[in-house]
């Protein structure tokens, strides 16, 4: 069994007990990279906890040969798409796909992932759908779409640092910028 498979088998029960799943796992170049996730996203504290317990368990099991660096992270806003289940979760999301040089047509496609099956995916851009085989895909990820602020020079009431007296029973919030206190 590969290092990735052995590590996955070891850590899945540990992470399930913490309501985390292994989104992706890769070992290469002396780095064991484990991406964890859960519905609604994973917090920094959960990543830190997963890292601590996984590190201890991996050290005790000696599954990874030689010296290595352990990286445990969340998938982030722009998630890599490497396995069929990644594509299944991303249906309906904006994606960016890079194809092999031998693939017909454009090599870089960006659009909405509208479908997937065991052979490949369909991406639609401006009403035009394009089917791609998994064997033609070299790299794919979701794309986070930044939305422009509609009213640039106005701030909503909730963005003030200090509530007006009587607005809230909470203490005042303060922010220090370059040694100057802002209220």
N, CA, C and O of each residue as an XYZ file, in Angstrom:
732
protein
N       0.850     -1.190      0.000
C       0.000      0.000      0.000
C       0.888      1.243      0.000
O       1.963      1.243      0.600
N       0.441      2.293     -0.668
C       1.211      3.534     -0.757
C       1.221      4.264      0.581
O       0.407      3.987      1.462
N       2.158      5.202      0.717
C       2.226      6.030      1.923
C       0.894      6.757      2.111
O       0.348      6.794      3.214
N       0.371      7.341      1.008
C      -0.891      8.073      1.094
C      -2.021      7.181      1.598
O      -2.792      7.582      2.469
N      -2.118      5.969      1.048
C      -3.175      5.041      1.461
C      -3.039      4.628      2.914
O      -4.034      4.568      3.637
N      -1.818      4.342      3.352
C      -1.586      3.945      4.743
C      -1.915      5.078      5.704
O      -2.536      4.859      6.745
N      -1.496      6.294      5.352
C      -1.768      7.450      6.213
C      -3.264      7.723      6.260
O      -3.814      8.006      7.325
N      -3.925      7.640      5.108
C      -5.377      7.860      5.057
C      -6.086      6.852      5.962
O      -6.944      7.230      6.761
N      -5.730      5.566      5.838
C      -6.363      4.527      6.660
C      -6.152      4.781      8.152
O      -7.046      4.523      8.958
N      -4.982      5.281      8.519
C      -4.669      5.555      9.916
C      -5.452      6.756     10.450
O      -5.955      6.724     11.573
N      -5.553      7.815      9.639
C      -6.106      9.077     10.130
C      -7.612      9.244      9.968
O      -8.217     10.027     10.701
N      -8.238      8.531      9.030
C      -9.683      8.702      8.813
C     -10.473      8.517     10.108
O     -11.284      9.383     10.434
N     -10.278      7.427     10.866
C     -11.060      7.277     12.102
C     -10.775      8.394     13.119
O     -11.685      8.851     13.809
N      -9.537      8.823     13.206
C      -9.163      9.897     14.126
C      -9.900     11.186     13.772
O     -10.456     11.849     14.647
N      -9.902     11.535     12.496
C     -10.543     12.771     12.059
C     -12.065     12.664     12.116
O     -12.738     13.643     12.440
N     -12.621     11.487     11.805
C     -14.076     11.317     11.891
C     -14.559     11.576     13.312
O     -15.637     12.136     13.510
N     -13.778     11.176     14.289
C     -14.118     11.432     15.687
C     -14.136     12.914     16.015
O     -14.719     13.318     17.021
N     -13.515     13.717     15.193
C     -13.500     15.179     15.352
C     -14.414     15.855     14.323
O     -14.378     17.073     14.148
N     -15.229     15.045     13.651
C     -16.159     15.504     12.620
C     -15.446     16.172     11.437
O     -16.006     17.051     10.781
N     -14.211     15.746     11.175
C     -13.441     16.234     10.037
C     -13.317     15.117      9.015
O     -13.394     13.935      9.350
N     -13.124     15.506      7.774
C     -12.854     14.519      6.734
C     -11.556     14.901      6.035
O     -11.178     16.072      5.998
N     -10.888     13.909      5.486
C      -9.700     14.181      4.688
C     -10.185     14.527      3.292
O     -10.670     13.665      2.560
N     -10.050     15.798      2.929
C     -10.452     16.270      1.604
C      -9.437     15.805      0.568
O      -9.804     15.376     -0.525
N      -8.156     15.894      0.923
C      -7.100     15.456      0.017
C      -5.858     15.141      0.836
O      -5.687     15.644      1.946
N      -4.999     14.308      0.277
C      -3.774     13.902      0.948
C      -2.734     13.601     -0.120
O      -3.010     12.874     -1.074
N      -1.548     14.156      0.039
C      -0.475     13.903     -0.936
C       0.862     13.846     -0.204
O       1.090     14.570      0.765
N       1.732     12.976     -0.685
C       3.082     12.877     -0.135
C       4.077     12.958     -1.274
O       4.006     12.191     -2.235
N       5.004     13.893     -1.159
C       6.040     14.033     -2.177
C       7.023     15.117     -1.788
O       6.660     16.090     -1.127
N       8.259     14.949     -2.196
C       9.280     15.952     -1.912
C       9.511     16.181     -0.435
O       9.889     17.281     -0.030
N       9.292     15.161      0.376
C       9.504     15.299      1.813
C       8.394     16.036      2.539
O       8.570     16.434      3.690
N       7.238     16.227      1.878
C       6.106     16.926      2.499
C       4.879     16.018      2.461
O       4.494     15.518      1.404
N       4.277     15.814      3.618
C       2.998     15.116      3.723
C       1.948     16.200      3.931
O       1.867     16.801      5.002
N       1.148     16.442      2.901
C       0.135     17.507      2.931
C      -1.237     16.867      3.070
O      -1.649     16.055      2.241
N      -1.940     17.249      4.137
C      -3.269     16.724      4.411
C      -4.229     17.903      4.465
O      -4.048     18.835      5.249
N      -5.250     17.849      3.621
C      -6.261     18.904      3.603
C      -7.508     18.339      4.269
O      -8.047     17.323      3.832
N      -7.966     19.008      5.336
C      -9.135     18.554      6.082
C     -10.281     19.539      5.878
O     -10.066     20.728      5.642
N     -11.502     19.018      5.975
C     -12.673     19.865      5.775
C     -13.840     19.271      6.540
O     -13.767     18.153      7.050
N     -14.904     20.032      6.609
C     -16.177     19.553      7.146
C     -17.259     20.478      6.606
O     -16.957     21.590      6.172
N     -18.513     20.039      6.626
C     -19.587     20.913      6.145
C     -19.569     22.234      6.915
O     -19.499     22.239      8.145
N     -19.631     23.332      6.204
C     -19.596     24.644      6.839
C     -18.191     25.188      7.021
O     -18.019     26.329      7.449
N     -17.185     24.385      6.700
C     -15.803     24.840      6.796
C     -15.156     24.425      8.101
O     -15.829     24.011      9.045
N     -13.859     24.541      8.138
C     -13.071     24.113      9.286
C     -12.386     25.341      9.886
O     -11.942     26.226      9.155
N     -12.301     25.392     11.202
C     -11.698     26.536     11.889
C     -10.196     26.324     12.067
O      -9.686     25.213     11.925
N      -9.513     27.399     12.375
C      -8.076     27.340     12.637
C      -7.784     26.463     13.852
O      -6.802     25.720     13.855
N      -8.623     26.540     14.880
C      -8.435     25.700     16.065
C      -8.574     24.221     15.719
O      -7.837     23.390     16.249
N      -9.514     23.887     14.835
C      -9.691     22.495     14.427
C      -8.491     21.999     13.626
O      -8.068     20.853     13.783
N      -7.947     22.852     12.774
C      -6.753     22.479     12.006
C      -5.575     22.265     12.956
O      -4.822     21.304     12.799
N      -5.410     23.149     13.935
C      -4.313     23.024     14.900
C      -4.445     21.740     15.711
O      -3.456     21.042     15.933
N      -5.666     21.423     16.154
C      -5.906     20.193     16.908
C      -5.613     18.968     16.048
O      -4.959     18.029     16.501
N      -6.098     18.978     14.805
C      -5.856     17.856     13.891
C      -4.362     17.668     13.655
O      -3.873     16.540     13.594
N      -3.653     18.762     13.526
C      -2.210     18.694     13.301
C      -1.490     18.070     14.491
O      -0.598     17.237     14.325
N      -1.884     18.478     15.677
C      -1.231     17.972     16.888
C      -1.455     16.470     17.062
O      -0.507     15.724     17.308
N      -2.707     16.027     16.936
C      -2.986     14.605     17.157
C      -2.468     13.743     16.010
O      -2.004     12.627     16.242
N      -2.540     14.247     14.768
C      -2.033     13.484     13.622
C      -0.519     13.338     13.713
O       0.018     12.268     13.430
N       0.167     14.397     14.103
C       1.618     14.356     14.214
C       2.054     13.285     15.213
O       2.967     12.503     14.948
N       1.393     13.266     16.348
C       1.725     12.282     17.383
C       1.476     10.861     16.881
O       2.310      9.976     17.072
N       0.327     10.645     16.238
C      -0.028      9.308     15.743
C       0.913      8.867     14.617
O       1.324      7.708     14.566
N       1.246      9.787     13.724
C       2.159      9.456     12.624
C       3.563      9.135     13.136
O       4.223      8.230     12.623
N       4.016      9.874     14.143
C       5.331      9.585     14.731
C       5.357      8.192     15.355
O       6.340      7.464     15.226
N       4.272      7.831     16.030
C       4.202      6.520     16.685
C       4.092      5.376     15.679
O       4.612      4.288     15.928
N       3.426      5.604     14.548
C       3.196      4.532     13.582
C       4.352      4.327     12.606
O       4.499      3.240     12.047
N       5.167      5.346     12.397
C       6.323      5.287     11.498
C       5.940      4.846     10.078
O       6.649      4.049      9.462
N       4.813      5.369      9.558
C       4.348      5.019      8.213
C       5.058      5.791      7.109
O       5.143      5.327      5.972
N       5.567      6.975      7.451
C       6.194      7.831      6.447
C       7.707      7.635      6.528
O       8.308      7.864      7.578
N       8.328      7.209      5.412
C       9.771      6.943      5.448
C      10.592      8.232      5.539
O      10.248      9.249      4.936
N      11.688      8.165      6.308
C      12.620      9.286      6.390
C      12.029     10.511      7.065
O      10.982     10.461      7.709
N      12.749     11.619      6.889
C      12.307     12.898      7.455
C      11.271     13.508      6.514
O      11.380     13.401      5.293
N      10.276     14.142      7.102
C       9.245     14.784      6.286
C       8.639     15.948      7.065
O       8.773     16.042      8.285
N       7.980     16.814      6.338
C       7.250     17.923      6.935
C       5.768     17.615      6.831
O       5.277     17.268      5.757
N       5.058     17.738      7.937
C       3.618     17.525      7.959
C       2.919     18.872      7.819
O       3.169     19.793      8.596
N       2.046     18.981      6.826
C       1.232     20.177      6.635
C      -0.228     19.767      6.691
O      -0.678     18.940      5.898
N      -0.962     20.341      7.623
C      -2.407     20.116      7.678
C      -3.066     21.466      7.497
O      -2.725     22.430      8.183
N      -4.005     21.533      6.576
C      -4.623     22.795      6.216
C      -6.074     22.578      5.812
O      -6.532     21.446      5.663
N      -6.783     23.679      5.640
C      -8.138     23.612      5.086
C      -8.031     23.749      3.576
O      -6.991     24.179      3.075
N      -9.078     23.396      2.836
C      -8.984     23.513      1.380
C      -8.928     24.956      0.886
O      -8.485     25.199     -0.236
N      -9.361     25.905      1.688
C      -9.328     27.300      1.284
C     -10.498     27.664      0.382
O     -11.371     26.842      0.104
N     -10.497     28.907     -0.065
C     -11.586     29.390     -0.916
C     -11.527     28.777     -2.303
O     -12.559     28.437     -2.882
N     -10.335     28.637     -2.831
C     -10.163     28.046     -4.157
C      -9.581     26.648     -3.969
O      -8.374     26.462     -3.811
N     -10.479     25.688     -3.991
C     -10.126     24.308     -3.658
C      -9.575     23.556     -4.866
O     -10.093     23.681     -5.975
N      -8.525     22.778     -4.640
C      -8.043     21.935     -5.740
C      -9.061     20.835     -6.022
O      -9.704     20.319     -5.109
N      -9.194     20.492     -7.280
C     -10.089     19.401     -7.699
C      -9.205     18.311     -8.294
O      -8.693     18.454     -9.404
N      -9.030     17.223     -7.550
C      -8.145     16.157     -8.015
C      -8.842     14.823     -8.141
O      -8.434     13.983     -8.944
N      -9.888     14.615     -7.360
C     -10.558     13.322     -7.359
C     -12.016     13.495     -7.768
O     -12.573     14.584     -7.627
N     -12.638     12.431     -8.273
C     -14.041     12.544     -8.709
C     -14.975     13.134     -7.646
O     -15.877     13.903     -7.977
N     -14.767     12.783     -6.378
C     -15.650     13.324     -5.327
C     -15.474     14.834     -5.153
O     -16.403     15.521     -4.729
N     -14.280     15.352     -5.482
C     -14.080     16.800     -5.451
C     -14.961     17.473     -6.497
O     -15.606     18.487     -6.228
N     -14.978     16.893     -7.693
C     -15.809     17.448     -8.769
C     -17.288     17.349     -8.406
O     -18.057     18.271     -8.676
N     -17.686     16.240     -7.801
C     -19.090     16.058     -7.422
C     -19.533     17.155     -6.464
O     -20.645     17.669     -6.585
N     -18.680     17.518     -5.516
C     -19.013     18.560     -4.551
C     -19.041     19.948     -5.179
O     -19.699     20.851     -4.662
N     -18.335     20.121     -6.285
C     -18.189     21.446     -6.891
C     -19.203     21.729     -7.996
O     -19.170     22.806     -8.593
N     -20.102     20.790     -8.281
C     -21.109     21.041     -9.324
C     -21.894     22.296     -8.940
O     -22.376     22.431     -7.816
N     -22.009     23.213     -9.915
C     -22.704     24.479     -9.689
C     -21.779     25.621     -9.320
O     -22.215     26.770     -9.241
N     -20.487     25.318     -9.088
C     -19.516     26.351     -8.717
C     -18.672     26.762     -9.911
O     -18.548     26.027    -10.891
N     -18.093     27.957     -9.807
C     -17.155     28.429    -10.829
C     -15.856     27.644    -10.678
O     -15.371     27.436     -9.566
N     -15.293     27.208    -11.816
C     -14.058     26.434    -11.803
C     -13.106     26.945    -12.879
O     -13.510     27.597    -13.843
N     -11.838     26.629    -12.682
C     -10.804     26.883    -13.675
C     -10.142     25.544    -13.960
O      -9.744     24.829    -13.040
N     -10.026     25.207    -15.250
C      -9.496     23.904    -15.648
C      -8.379     24.114    -16.659
O      -8.515     24.902    -17.594
N      -7.270     23.399    -16.462
C      -6.163     23.410    -17.421
C      -6.072     22.009    -18.026
O      -6.066     21.005    -17.314
N      -6.000     21.968    -19.365
C      -5.974     20.687    -20.077
C      -4.585     20.389    -20.637
O      -3.757     21.287    -20.787
N      -4.345     19.118    -20.943
C      -3.096     18.679    -21.569
C      -2.951     19.336    -22.943
O      -3.950     19.699    -23.565
N      -1.723     19.489    -23.414
C      -1.504     20.092    -24.737
C      -2.206     19.334    -25.869
O      -2.578     19.949    -26.868
N      -2.396     18.018    -25.741
C      -3.029     17.223    -26.786
C      -4.540     17.426    -26.867
O      -5.154     17.047    -27.864
N      -5.148     18.014    -25.843
C      -6.606     18.190    -25.824
C      -7.030     19.167    -26.914
O      -6.326     20.135    -27.203
N      -8.186     18.904    -27.514
C      -8.689     19.778    -28.570
C      -9.230     21.074    -27.969
O      -9.762     21.085    -26.860
N      -9.083     22.163    -28.720
C      -9.640     23.451    -28.306
C      -8.750     24.166    -27.302
O      -7.567     23.859    -27.151
N      -9.354     25.121    -26.626
C      -8.628     25.907    -25.618
C      -8.110     25.006    -24.512
O      -8.765     24.041    -24.119
N      -6.918     25.335    -24.013
C      -6.327     24.541    -22.933
C      -6.736     25.041    -21.550
O      -6.677     24.291    -20.576
N      -7.145     26.293    -21.461
C      -7.572     26.855    -20.172
C      -9.040     27.241    -20.278
O      -9.433     28.041    -21.127
N      -9.832     26.659    -19.403
C     -11.268     26.878    -19.436
C     -11.708     27.384    -18.070
O     -11.292     26.859    -17.037
N     -12.542     28.394    -18.075
C     -13.124     28.878    -16.837
C     -14.621     29.015    -17.060
O     -15.060     29.557    -18.074
N     -15.397     28.523    -16.112
C     -16.846     28.579    -16.225
C     -17.476     27.886    -15.039
O     -16.836     27.725    -13.999
N     -18.713     27.477    -15.182
C     -19.437     26.805    -14.106
C     -19.436     25.305    -14.376
O     -19.783     24.860    -15.470
N     -19.049     24.546    -13.385
C     -19.080     23.084    -13.485
C     -20.543     22.655    -13.433
O     -21.199     22.772    -12.397
N     -21.040     22.164    -14.545
C     -22.460     21.809    -14.623
C     -22.720     20.314    -14.504
O     -23.864     19.901    -14.311
N     -21.678     19.501    -14.618
C     -21.888     18.066    -14.490
C     -20.593     17.293    -14.433
O     -19.535     17.781    -14.833
N     -20.694     16.088    -13.931
C     -19.553     15.179    -13.890
C     -20.086     13.752    -13.873
O     -21.206     13.496    -13.432
N     -19.268     12.837    -14.357
C     -19.544     11.406    -14.248
C     -18.201     10.702    -14.117
O     -17.179     11.361    -13.925
N     -18.183      9.380    -14.217
C     -16.924      8.647    -13.997
C     -15.869      8.921    -15.067
O     -14.694      8.624    -14.854
N     -16.265      9.483    -16.218
C     -15.313      9.734    -17.303
C     -14.793     11.163    -17.373
O     -13.691     11.398    -17.869
N     -15.578     12.122    -16.878
C     -15.138     13.509    -17.003
C     -16.151     14.507    -16.492
O     -17.055     14.173    -15.726
N     -15.975     15.764    -16.941
C     -16.808     16.856    -16.451
C     -17.344     17.691    -17.611
O     -16.876     17.588    -18.745
N     -18.333     18.515    -17.295
C     -18.862     19.487    -18.245
C     -18.788     20.857    -17.592
O     -19.256     21.049    -16.470
N     -18.191     21.812    -18.311
C     -18.066     23.182    -17.833
C     -18.789     24.080    -18.829
O     -18.612     23.948    -20.040
N     -19.605     24.993    -18.310
C     -20.371     25.898    -19.162
C     -19.902     27.329    -18.943
O     -19.737     27.775    -17.808
N     -19.688     28.042    -20.049
C     -19.303     29.443    -20.003
C     -20.096     30.200    -21.058
O     -20.029     29.873    -22.243
N     -20.842     31.202    -20.634
C     -21.671     32.008    -21.538
C     -22.597     31.147    -22.398
O     -22.748     31.394    -23.594
N     -23.206     30.151    -21.793
C     -24.161     29.314    -22.504
C     -23.554     28.219    -23.350
O     -24.288     27.427    -23.941
N     -22.233     28.147    -23.429
C     -21.558     27.122    -24.217
C     -20.992     26.064    -23.264
O     -20.177     26.375    -22.395
N     -21.428     24.821    -23.433
C     -20.962     23.724    -22.581
C     -19.813     22.998    -23.264
O     -19.826     22.790    -24.477
N     -18.828     22.620    -22.475
C     -17.683     21.862    -23.009
C     -17.459     20.644    -22.129
O     -17.376     20.748    -20.905
N     -17.364     19.519    -22.757
C     -17.121     18.246    -22.074
C     -15.628     17.967    -22.072
O     -14.969     18.129    -23.099
N     -15.079     17.545    -20.924
C     -13.652     17.236    -20.790
C     -13.476     15.900    -20.083
O     -14.125     15.641    -19.070
N     -12.610     15.058    -20.609
C     -12.300     13.779    -19.970
C     -11.311     14.022    -18.827
O     -10.444     14.891    -18.923
N     -11.445     13.253    -17.752
C     -10.502     13.382    -16.640
C      -9.066     13.194    -17.128
O      -8.150     13.839    -16.619
N      -8.867     12.316    -18.108
C      -7.508     12.043    -18.605
C      -6.899     13.258    -19.300
O      -5.679     13.320    -19.456
N      -7.711     14.221    -19.721
C      -7.198     15.434    -20.361
C      -6.908     16.563    -19.369
O      -6.253     17.542    -19.728
N      -7.382     16.442    -18.133
C      -7.243     17.514    -17.143
C      -5.911     17.383    -16.412
O      -5.609     16.337    -15.839
N      -5.114     18.459    -16.436
C      -3.852     18.454    -15.684
C      -3.992     19.173    -14.351
O      -3.287     18.851    -13.395
N      -4.899     20.147    -14.281
C      -5.085     20.901    -13.052
C      -6.477     21.523    -13.069
O      -6.936     22.008    -14.104
N      -7.142     21.506    -11.921
C      -8.456     22.123    -11.810
C      -8.656     22.613    -10.379
O      -8.126     22.039     -9.428
N      -9.425     23.677    -10.251
C      -9.731     24.224     -8.925
C     -11.025     25.025     -9.006
O     -11.446     25.459    -10.078
N     -11.640     25.205     -7.844
C     -12.788     26.106     -7.803
C     -12.244     27.525     -7.842
O     -11.083     27.765     -7.513
N     -13.086     28.455     -8.245
C     -12.693     29.861     -8.337
C     -13.603     30.674     -7.441
O     -14.824     30.649     -7.590
N     -13.006     31.391     -6.516
C     -13.793     32.267     -5.653
C     -14.062     33.553     -6.411
O     -13.135     34.202     -6.895
N     -15.318     33.916     -6.514
C     -15.689     35.109     -7.262
C     -15.873     36.275     -6.296
O     -16.816     36.302     -5.505
N     -14.961     37.229     -6.375
C     -15.031     38.422     -5.543
C     -16.129     39.313     -6.088
O     -16.207     39.547     -7.294
N     -16.963     39.803     -5.215
C     -18.031     40.707     -5.629
C     -17.625     42.131     -5.284
O     -17.188     42.400     -4.165
N     -17.769     43.052     -6.247
C     -17.415     44.441     -5.950
C     -18.399     45.045     -4.957
O     -19.578     44.694     -4.931
N     -17.889     45.956     -4.146
C     -18.765     46.660     -3.217
C     -19.642     47.605     -4.020
O     -19.150     48.354     -4.864
N     -20.918     47.567     -3.759
C     -21.827     48.409     -4.527
C     -21.769     49.860     -4.082
O     -21.997     50.763     -4.887
N     -21.470     50.097     -2.820
C     -21.412     51.465     -2.312
C     -20.069     51.643     -1.627
O     -19.947     51.377     -0.432
N     -19.070     52.082     -2.355
C     -17.703     52.141     -1.883
C     -17.472     53.109     -0.729
O     -16.726     52.784      0.196
N     -18.088     54.285     -0.754
C     -17.784     55.318      0.237
C     -18.721     55.324      1.430
O     -18.625     56.222      2.266
N     -19.609     54.374      1.541
C     -20.497     54.328      2.696
C     -20.187     53.083      3.502
O     -19.862     52.029      2.955
N     -20.294     53.226      4.819
C     -20.042     52.097      5.708
C     -21.335     51.737      6.414
O     -22.037     52.621      6.905
N     -21.658     50.465      6.472
C     -22.851     50.084      7.215
C     -22.645     50.341      8.698
O     -21.515     50.390      9.182
N     -23.734     50.502      9.400
C     -23.664     50.776     10.841
C     -22.837     49.729     11.578
O     -22.146     50.062     12.541
N     -22.893     48.475     11.146
C     -22.202     47.399     11.861
C     -20.690     47.467     11.711
O     -19.979     46.736     12.401
N     -20.172     48.330     10.822
C     -18.730     48.382     10.622
C     -18.045     49.374     11.544
O     -16.815     49.431     11.572
N     -18.815     50.168     12.310
C     -18.180     51.120     13.220
C     -17.433     50.373     14.302
O     -17.891     49.327     14.763
N     -16.277     50.899     14.717
C     -15.490     50.237     15.754
C     -16.070     50.455     17.147
O     -15.978     49.566     17.994
N     -16.664     51.618     17.401
C     -17.186     51.918     18.717
C     -18.681     52.178     18.628
O     -19.109     53.034     17.853
N     -19.488     51.457     19.408
C     -20.912     51.723     19.378
C     -21.224     53.081     20.002
O     -20.510     53.552     20.887
N     -22.282     53.689     19.534
C     -22.748     54.935     20.128
C     -23.252     54.623     21.529
O     -23.879     53.581     21.723
N     -23.000     55.499     22.532
C     -23.480     55.214     23.891
C     -24.965     54.859     23.883
O     -25.776     55.523     23.238
N     -25.296     53.804     24.611
C     -26.678     53.366     24.693
C     -27.054     52.347     23.628
O     -28.112     51.727     23.736
N     -26.221     52.147     22.593
C     -26.532     51.190     21.529
C     -26.336     49.752     21.994
O     -27.063     48.844     21.593
N     -25.357     49.574     22.830
C     -24.996     48.213     23.193
C     -24.491     48.204     24.617
O     -23.924     49.189     25.090
N     -24.696     47.095     25.300
C     -24.166     46.957     26.649
C     -22.724     46.493     26.639
O     -22.111     46.339     27.696
N     -22.170     46.268     25.438
C     -20.796     45.780     25.336
C     -19.817     46.915     25.576
O     -20.146     48.074     25.323
N     -18.609     46.602     26.063
C     -17.600     47.648     26.201
C     -17.178     48.166     24.834
O     -17.394     47.514     23.813
N     -16.575     49.346     24.831
C     -16.122     49.930     23.579
C     -15.049     49.069     22.927
O     -14.245     48.437     23.612
N     -15.045     49.051     21.597
C     -14.003     48.377     20.841
C     -12.956     49.410     20.491
O     -13.298     50.544     20.156
N     -11.716     49.051     20.558
C     -10.637     49.968     20.211
C      -9.703     49.283     19.225
O      -9.537     48.064     19.263
N      -9.102     50.057     18.355
C      -8.172     49.564     17.365
C      -6.949     50.462     17.398
O      -7.082     51.684     17.329
N      -5.758     49.879     17.501
C      -4.538     50.669     17.498
C      -3.867     50.504     16.157
O      -3.603     49.383     15.721
N      -3.587     51.626     15.493
C      -2.933     51.629     14.202
C      -1.673     52.466     14.330
O      -1.738     53.658     14.630
N      -0.531     51.842     14.102
C       0.766     52.522     14.182
C       0.896     53.353     15.446
O       1.333     54.503     15.403
N       0.513     52.760     16.576
C       0.705     53.413     17.857
C      -0.359     54.439     18.212
O      -0.314     54.984     19.315
N      -1.313     54.728     17.335
C      -2.362     55.704     17.624
C      -3.667     54.947     17.864
O      -4.073     54.108     17.061
N      -4.304     55.258     18.969
C      -5.546     54.572     19.295
C      -6.695     55.219     18.533
O      -6.825     56.443     18.503
N      -7.521     54.387     17.921
C      -8.701     54.846     17.183
C      -9.923     54.418     17.958
O      -9.973     53.297     18.464
N     -10.902     55.282     18.062
C     -12.158     54.915     18.748
C     -13.296     54.934     17.786
O     -14.432     54.655     18.167
